[in-house]
């Protein structure tokens, strides 16, 4: 059986072969990280031990030295600071081989000296935070009245991680968190993108606790999942999206509508309450007609379905029932195991629907034909 030392080295070599940029993650760093994978305050039975071990082996996290040489502690329940968070996000990108090459990388701290000073960033985090400024997933306002040493709230981590990974923001964001209404308008879309990608999934009480600081063990879990996602992007940069990942759909009784219709709640049949937000650039189709977010306020207390498709087009489809729609198929695309058609209606709308092998069809689905279809939100049940 191979020991952990060999496994760590083999992992490093695989990354070298697949992504040349990972050469920046030197063997010395790998060995240094390996020396810190066994933390004296992390028992094997601890729920986050696996995440901590994985993150340490790839050099994303490091421990605190103790009086005994070669022995480190991790302090898993300790909150992570903002500058520590950005260093670990940077290491995650580096470990995955998706760190953007900077011709003037060594000069970045000097180029962003003013921002770093105003943000109160420690010298040891200058390079990583400056990179965040350069790649625009970090903003000066993220440190306003706080500083780099301040605790990093979960919703800020969600925003940084989502931007750093380049996740697509959905036209409609639906979150099952019991405290979804507490997530700021700026962070909501990014929190949803991390939830959708399985990066941040909430606690055992179905809460995100968006304004609370994230703990070191939680950050180890986040970074481990980010790394796994990033490596998939490297292996398959243009993977076919699956229906479950691309169709966002939720039904329920519409609760209080706020912020001009951009934020509201849906109470599902099982009693769960979902927080919903619409991106400002999202067009709304309400019962087959163009509408604005403010029109949703008139539907409070009614049962509705809300859906959207990821990818091209920024559109939310809101229905108070199953819809019969007529029009001409203007465009067709394939998304792996299902198709997407764009229907041009008599009212001049362009509505995107998805269909799969379960969709009943009396006609060959081709571009340029006139059809009538029965749809449940963005999903087509039958085409004639």
BELSUL-V651437 format. One record per backbone hydrogen bond with DSSP energy under -0.5 kcal/mol. CO is the residue of the C=O (numbers start at 0). NH is the residue of the N-H. E is the energy in kcal/mol with one decimal. If there is no record, write none. Layout:
co: {CO/CO}
nh: {NH/NH}
e: {E/E}
//
This chain:
co: {2/3/4/5/6/7/8/9/10/11/12/13/14/18/19/20/21/23/25/26/27/28/29/30/31/32/33/36/37/38/40/42/45/47/48/49/50/51/52/53/54/54/55/63/66/67/67/70/71/72/74/75/77/79/80/81/82/83/84/85/86/87/88/89/90/91/92/92/92/93/100/101/103/103/104/106/107/109/111/112/113/114/115/115/116/118/121/122/124/125/126/127/128/129/130/131/131/131/132/138/139/140/142/142/146/147/149/150/151/152/152/153/154/155/156/157/158/159/160/161/161/162/170/171/172/174/176/178/179/183/184/186/187/188/189/190/191/192/193/193/194/202/205/206/208/209/211/213/214/215/216/217/218/219/220/221/222/223/224/225/226/227/228/229/230/231/235/241/241/242/245/245/246/247/249/251/252/253/255/257/257/258/261/262/263/264/265/265/266/267/271/271/273/274/275/276/278/280/282/283/283/284/284/285/288/290/291/292/293/294/295/296/298/301/301/303/304/305/306/307/312/313/315/315/316/317/318/322/322/324/326/327/327/328/330/332/334/337/338/339/340/340/341/341/341/342/342/343/344/348/348/350/350/352/353/354/355/359/363/365/368/370/371/372/372/373/373/374/374/375/377/377/378/380/381/382}
nh: {6/7/8/9/10/11/12/13/14/15/16/17/18/21/22/23/24/25/29/30/31/32/33/34/35/35/36/38/71/41/42/45/48/51/52/53/54/55/56/57/59/60/58/72/68/65/70/65/39/63/77/216/215/151/84/85/86/87/88/89/90/91/92/93/94/95/96/97/98/96/102/104/106/107/107/110/111/112/115/116/117/118/119/120/119/147/124/125/128/129/130/131/132/133/134/135/136/137/135/141/142/143/145/146/149/82/81/152/213/155/156/157/158/159/160/161/162/163/164/165/166/165/278/173/276/274/179/181/182/187/188/190/191/192/193/194/195/196/198/199/197/205/177/202/211/154/153/79/218/219/220/221/222/223/224/225/226/227/228/229/230/231/232/233/234/235/238/244/245/246/247/309/248/307/305/303/266/300/264/260/262/261/277/257/275/254/267/273/252/270/267/273/265/174/263/172/281/282/315/285/290/286/317/288/285/283/294/295/296/297/298/299/301/253/303/251/318/249/316/247/314/282/284/317/306/286/304/324/374/372/370/329/343/367/341/339/336/334/354/332/342/352/329/330/343/344/350/327/347/344/350/342/352/340/379/338/358/382/365/368/328/326/383/324/374/380/381/322/376/378/353/379/375/359/373/361}
e: {-2.0/-2.6/-1.9/-2.8/-2.3/-1.9/-2.2/-2.4/-2.1/-1.9/-2.2/-2.2/-2.7/-2.1/-2.2/-1.8/-2.2/-1.5/-2.0/-2.7/-2.3/-2.7/-2.4/-1.7/-0.5/-1.5/-1.5/-0.9/-0.6/-1.7/-0.5/-1.7/-1.9/-2.5/-2.5/-2.4/-2.7/-2.1/-2.5/-1.4/-2.1/-1.1/-1.4/-2.4/-0.5/-0.6/-1.9/-1.6/-2.9/-3.2/-1.7/-2.5/-2.4/-2.6/-2.2/-1.9/-1.8/-2.2/-2.4/-2.1/-2.2/-1.9/-2.2/-2.3/-3.0/-1.9/-0.7/-2.2/-0.8/-0.9/-0.5/-1.5/-1.6/-0.7/-1.0/-2.3/-2.0/-1.2/-2.6/-2.3/-2.7/-1.9/-0.6/-2.3/-1.0/-1.4/-1.8/-1.5/-2.4/-2.6/-1.8/-1.6/-2.1/-2.5/-2.7/-0.5/-1.7/-1.4/-0.7/-1.8/-1.7/-0.9/-2.4/-1.7/-1.6/-2.6/-2.4/-0.7/-2.2/-0.6/-2.0/-2.5/-1.6/-2.6/-2.9/-2.3/-2.2/-2.8/-2.1/-0.8/-2.0/-0.5/-2.3/-0.5/-2.3/-2.6/-1.6/-1.9/-1.5/-1.7/-0.5/-2.8/-2.3/-1.8/-2.0/-2.1/-3.0/-1.4/-3.1/-0.7/-1.6/-1.9/-3.3/-2.5/-1.6/-2.5/-2.1/-2.8/-2.4/-2.0/-1.7/-2.4/-2.8/-2.0/-2.1/-2.6/-2.5/-1.9/-2.3/-3.0/-2.5/-1.3/-1.7/-1.9/-2.3/-2.9/-1.0/-0.8/-1.6/-2.5/-0.7/-2.0/-0.6/-1.7/-2.8/-2.7/-2.3/-3.0/-0.6/-1.2/-1.8/-1.5/-2.2/-3.3/-3.0/-3.4/-0.7/-3.1/-2.6/-2.0/-2.9/-0.5/-2.4/-2.8/-2.2/-3.0/-1.8/-0.5/-3.1/-0.6/-2.4/-0.6/-2.9/-1.6/-3.1/-0.7/-1.5/-1.6/-1.0/-1.0/-2.2/-1.2/-2.5/-3.0/-0.5/-2.4/-2.2/-2.2/-3.0/-2.4/-0.6/-3.1/-2.8/-0.6/-1.9/-2.8/-2.4/-0.6/-2.8/-3.1/-3.0/-0.8/-3.0/-3.3/-2.7/-2.9/-0.9/-2.9/-2.2/-2.6/-0.6/-2.7/-3.0/-1.1/-0.5/-0.7/-2.4/-2.3/-1.7/-2.2/-0.5/-3.0/-0.5/-2.5/-2.7/-2.8/-1.8/-2.4/-1.1/-1.1/-2.7/-2.2/-3.0/-3.0/-0.5/-3.2/-1.5/-2.6/-0.8/-1.5/-3.0/-0.5/-3.0/-2.2/-2.6/-2.6}
//
